[in-house]
């Protein structure tokens, strides 16, 4: 075997071995990768068959052997380019339907059939024989009609794959451009070598493409092993990443910034690419003026408030660890702006627990809070008093002045009582023209005094609306307990209120005194 032929064979064997190693490497780790690995395995297998057949063809002694190994080459070679295109399409996030897949395989199948049956029709090779000067395994060939179709199709697939990759260069984050470059050169190298072969620049009688595929394999192996080619597809990631409505910030395992999406930039206008490499706590300090209030490593779903300019925003933050295999590669922080949701939630809570007219607690909110305070008072054996109050002659006010004035009277009395409240006292509209006041830690005598002070103040401060002065007085029933139930306590206050109304209104009656007078 002459020296140049040995070099050719060595290069092809290198390609075959490297491709076989790459195929085994990806196959063993396929469960760690996404769907793209399946396309890559098919692509690599096709190239491997092509290189193996090309290598064996260089050992052929007869034309029959050469034709046999040529058929073996064509089991892989015509399929490698469209499979490479499919691999690149999936890498870029382009969906491939089953129909689309098999459509791309039609020409390669026809090519394989043409090569197998070429001796009958000569449509692929018009002439295929041993080179008359150099002899076997160098081949003298004249291409047929289908060879031109096949060559154009193969070149088109490689060219389209290359252009698709190149078109995504600008929108790919800098951190992921090395793997994109590896794929670009992996496509460019066989395409350029094939072009040089077709125009007759390479040594005649031999296909040089298998001799350079070892370099493409090295580029692919580097991209897979060092830049997580199958774990993170940068272009598809970039499309999805920047269309997520939530802000996403990516940190490395030292909690330094390595990436953020457009939504994060919209949420935090001061966030910018010069901050890449900065520690997250320092970034948060610059963005908000405060340290991040939660430990990143132990963070579950949290809510964080941040002042952005003149507005205060509320973010719901979730953190998840990014892993490649078993090792941690960093942290993914997702910021969901829930400011408007929280406002709506507060509005709904306000509507659920506050009286719409008077803006004090409604009956439901009063009972909910009062049950807690009453239970605590019983546990600590401290007095607990309630005052139930009713607006005197409220129906007459409505009949005389109208319901709009009646509403103003309710608001007037609620405002006065609320302004007179002390911390810990619970005031609510109990229903209709009734209000209720709960006084934890207050004896019945003290509660009676509070009631009389409120009653006197209301008597001296009638509602003034326009030129009209509308007097509005209240009757009150007071009760105290450290045992029993809240409902029993309210019932006693209601009985006392009834007594106050029966005795002339605009007065305070105490349940305890009523019971003692009966005795």
Secondary structure as UniProt FT lines:
FT   HELIX           3..28
FT   HELIX           30..32
FT   HELIX           36..57
FT   TURN            58..59
FT   HELIX           63..91
FT   TURN            92..93
FT   HELIX           98..116
FT   HELIX           118..121
FT   STRAND          125..130
FT   TURN            132..134
FT   TURN            136..137
FT   STRAND          139..143
FT   HELIX           145..167
FT   TURN            168..171
FT   HELIX           174..176
FT   HELIX           177..198
FT   TURN            199..200
FT   TURN            204..205
FT   HELIX           209..226
FT   TURN            229..231
FT   HELIX           234..241
FT   TURN            242..243
FT   STRAND          247..252
FT   TURN            253..254
FT   STRAND          256..260
FT   HELIX           262..267
FT   TURN            269..270
FT   HELIX           273..275
FT   TURN            276..277
FT   HELIX           280..288
FT   TURN            297..298
FT   STRAND          302..308
FT   TURN            309..310
FT   STRAND          311..324
FT   TURN            325..326
FT   STRAND          327..337
FT   HELIX           339..353
FT   TURN            356..358
FT   HELIX           363..380
FT   STRAND          384..391
FT   TURN            392..393
FT   HELIX           394..401
FT   HELIX           403..420
FT   TURN            423..424
FT   STRAND          426..431
FT   TURN            432..433
FT   STRAND          434..440
FT   HELIX           444..460
FT   STRAND          463..465
FT   TURN            466..467
FT   STRAND          468..470
FT   STRAND          474..481
FT   HELIX           486..502
FT   TURN            503..504
FT   STRAND          508..510
FT   HELIX           511..518
//
